Amino acid sequence: MRIDILTLFPNMFDGVFQESILKRAIDDKKVEIHLHNFREDSTDSHHKVDDTPYGGGCGMVLMCQPIFDCIERLKTDHCKVIMLTPDGIAYKQQMAYDLSHETHLILLCGHYEGFDERIRTICDLEISIGDYVLTGGEIPAMALVDSIVRLIPGVIEEESHINDSFHENLLDYPTYTKPRVFRGMEVPEVLLNGNHKEILSYREEMRYNRTRERRPDLLEK
């Protein structure tokens, strides 16, 4: 998979892709990640990428030309262009699974007051990572990359993400490790008896119970 990220602040990504699973995926050639400062695509003599909004209002709006030119320069026949925006559709685990099967993603990070509305016409999908506003799309882009890359075959063991929270609209079951007793809190006996059928049944029950208690909205789906 190839992922191109369009951002005015590429230094924000320093370190994020150089640690842990993401770094290993890059080193193992499972994914290529490229950062592009679309200011470099501006045809303005001062590399301007934003301007005041028509009709008045506060803030500055990102202009069409630099973003259109940058995306058109990078776009391939089988790519999906994604705009990170608060009014996009809510990001879910199933979307991460679907996007992990793509061969080329272009992620567009906004900043300032927002995008010229016409920029939406060059995007295939608009995504929001939550009902709150950030200073830009860089952090959402990091979240998408992390959630997608870990699902690419060979990046982590398949069993690990099959048991993830939100798989089949259920939260994950509780897990424990040594010691068996810590400050009076004991590991459930069922996890110690070696009966794998009972352990599986217990974990499925815990997934359902935890989801019912914490995220009943998931069960409604």
C-alpha positions in Angstrom: 0.0 0.0 0.0 1.0 3.6 -0.7 -0.2 6.4 1.5 0.3 10.1 0.5 -0.4 12.7 3.1 -1.0 16.3 2.1 -0.2 18.7 4.9 1.1 22.2 5.6 2.9 20.9 8.6 4.9 17.7 7.7 7.1 18.1 10.7 4.1 17.2 12.9 4.6 13.6 11.7 8.2 13.4 12.8 8.6 10.3 15.0 5.1 9.0 14.5 6.1 6.8 11.7 9.5 5.9 13.1 8.3 3.9 16.1 6.8 0.5 16.9 4.5 -1.3 14.4 4.3 1.5 11.8 8.1 1.6 11.5 8.3 -2.1 11.1 5.6 -2.1 8.5 7.6 0.6 6.5 10.9 -1.3 6.9 9.2 -4.5 5.8 7.9 -2.8 2.7 4.2 -3.4 3.7 3.5 0.3 3.3 5.0 3.4 1.8 4.2 6.7 3.5 5.0 10.0 1.8 4.4 13.5 3.1 3.7 16.4 0.8 3.5 20.1 1.7 1.0 21.4 -0.8 2.4 24.9 -0.2 5.0 23.8 -2.7 2.3 23.4 -5.3 1.1 26.9 -5.0 1.5 29.0 -8.1 1.4 32.2 -6.1 4.7 34.1 -6.0 4.6 33.9 -2.2 3.4 30.3 -2.1 0.0 31.4 -0.7 -2.4 28.6 0.0 -5.3 30.4 1.8 -7.4 33.6 1.5 -10.3 35.4 3.2 -13.7 33.9 2.7 -16.3 35.4 0.3 -19.1 36.9 2.3 -17.0 37.7 5.2 -16.2 35.9 8.4 -13.3 35.0 10.6 -10.3 32.9 9.6 -8.7 31.9 6.4 -9.9 29.4 3.8 -7.7 26.9 2.0 -7.6 27.6 -1.8 -8.4 25.2 -4.6 -5.4 25.6 -6.8 -2.6 24.2 -4.6 -4.6 21.2 -3.4 -6.1 20.3 -6.8 -2.6 20.5 -8.4 -1.0 18.4 -5.6 -3.7 15.7 -5.7 -3.8 15.5 -9.5 0.0 15.1 -9.5 -0.2 12.2 -7.1 -3.4 10.5 -8.2 -3.3 7.1 -9.7 -6.0 4.9 -11.4 -6.7 3.0 -8.2 -6.4 5.5 -5.4 -8.9 6.9 -2.9 -8.7 10.5 -1.9 -9.8 11.2 1.7 -10.5 14.6 3.2 -10.2 14.8 7.0 -12.9 17.1 8.1 -15.3 17.5 11.2 -18.3 17.1 8.9 -17.2 13.9 7.4 -18.7 10.5 8.2 -17.8 9.1 11.5 -14.7 6.8 11.3 -15.4 3.2 12.4 -13.4 0.0 12.6 -15.1 -1.5 9.6 -13.9 1.5 7.5 -10.4 0.7 8.7 -10.8 -2.8 7.4 -12.2 -1.6 4.1 -9.4 0.9 3.6 -6.7 -1.6 4.4 -7.6 -3.4 1.2 -6.9 -0.3 -1.0 -3.6 0.0 -2.8 -3.2 3.8 -2.7 -4.7 6.3 -0.3 -4.3 10.1 -0.4 -5.1 11.9 2.9 -5.9 15.6 2.8 -5.2 17.5 6.1 -7.0 20.8 6.5 -6.0 23.7 8.6 -7.2 27.3 9.4 -10.9 27.9 8.9 -11.5 25.1 6.5 -11.5 24.2 2.8 -12.9 26.0 -0.2 -16.1 24.0 -0.8 -15.1 23.1 -4.3 -12.2 21.0 -3.0 -14.7 18.3 -2.0 -15.3 17.6 -5.7 -11.8 16.0 -6.0 -12.2 13.8 -2.9 -13.8 10.4 -2.8 -14.5 10.2 0.9 -14.8 12.6 3.8 -14.0 11.3 7.3 -14.3 12.6 10.9 -12.6 10.9 13.8 -15.0 12.4 16.3 -17.4 15.2 17.3 -14.8 17.7 18.2 -12.6 20.2 16.4 -8.8 20.0 16.1 -6.4 22.6 14.8 -5.9 20.6 11.7 -6.2 17.2 10.0 -2.8 16.0 10.9 -3.8 14.1 14.1 -6.8 12.4 12.3 -4.4 11.4 9.5 -2.1 9.8 12.0 -5.0 7.9 13.5 -6.2 6.7 10.1 -2.7 5.5 9.1 -2.2 3.7 12.4 -5.6 2.0 12.3 -5.3 1.0 8.7 -1.7 -0.2 8.5 -2.0 -2.6 11.4 -4.7 -4.4 9.4 -2.5 -5.0 6.3 -1.7 -8.7 6.0 1.6 -9.5 7.7 1.9 -6.4 9.8 0.5 -8.0 12.9 -0.9 -11.5 13.6 -4.4 -11.8 12.2 -5.7 -13.2 15.5 -4.7 -9.9 17.2 -7.1 -7.7 15.2 -9.8 -10.3 14.9 -10.2 -10.0 18.7 -10.0 -6.2 18.7 -12.6 -4.0 20.2 -15.4 -3.1 17.7 -14.9 -6.4 15.8 -18.5 -7.6 15.2 -19.7 -4.4 17.0 -18.4 -5.7 20.4 -15.8 -4.4 22.8 -12.8 -6.5 23.7 -12.8 -8.9 26.6 -10.8 -8.2 29.8 -7.2 -9.6 29.8 -4.8 -10.4 32.6 -1.2 -11.3 33.2 1.1 -12.2 36.1 0.9 -12.0 39.0 -2.2 -14.1 39.7 -3.1 -11.9 42.7 -2.3 -8.2 42.8 -3.3 -6.1 45.8 -6.1 -8.6 46.6 -7.4 -8.6 43.0 -7.4 -12.1 41.5 -7.4 -13.3 37.9 -10.7 -15.1 37.2 -10.4 -18.8 37.8 -11.8 -19.8 34.4 -8.6 -18.4 32.8 -6.4 -20.7 34.8 -8.1 -24.0 34.4 -6.7 -24.8 30.9 -10.2 -25.5 29.5 -10.1 -23.6 26.2 -13.8 -24.1 25.4 -14.7 -22.6 28.8 -12.2 -19.8 28.3 -13.7 -19.0 24.9 -17.2 -19.0 26.2 -16.2 -16.7 29.1 -14.5 -14.2 26.8 -17.5 -14.1 24.5 -19.7 -13.5 27.5 -17.4 -10.7 28.8 -17.4 -9.1 25.4 -21.1 -8.9 25.3 -21.5 -7.8 28.9 -18.9 -5.1 28.6 -20.5 -3.8 25.4 -23.9 -3.8 27.0 -22.6 -1.8 30.0 -20.3 0.6 28.3 -21.5 0.9 24.6 -25.1 -0.3 24.3 -25.4 1.7 21.1 -23.1 -0.9 19.4 -25.5 -3.7 20.2 -28.3 -1.8 18.5 -26.4 -2.1 15.3 
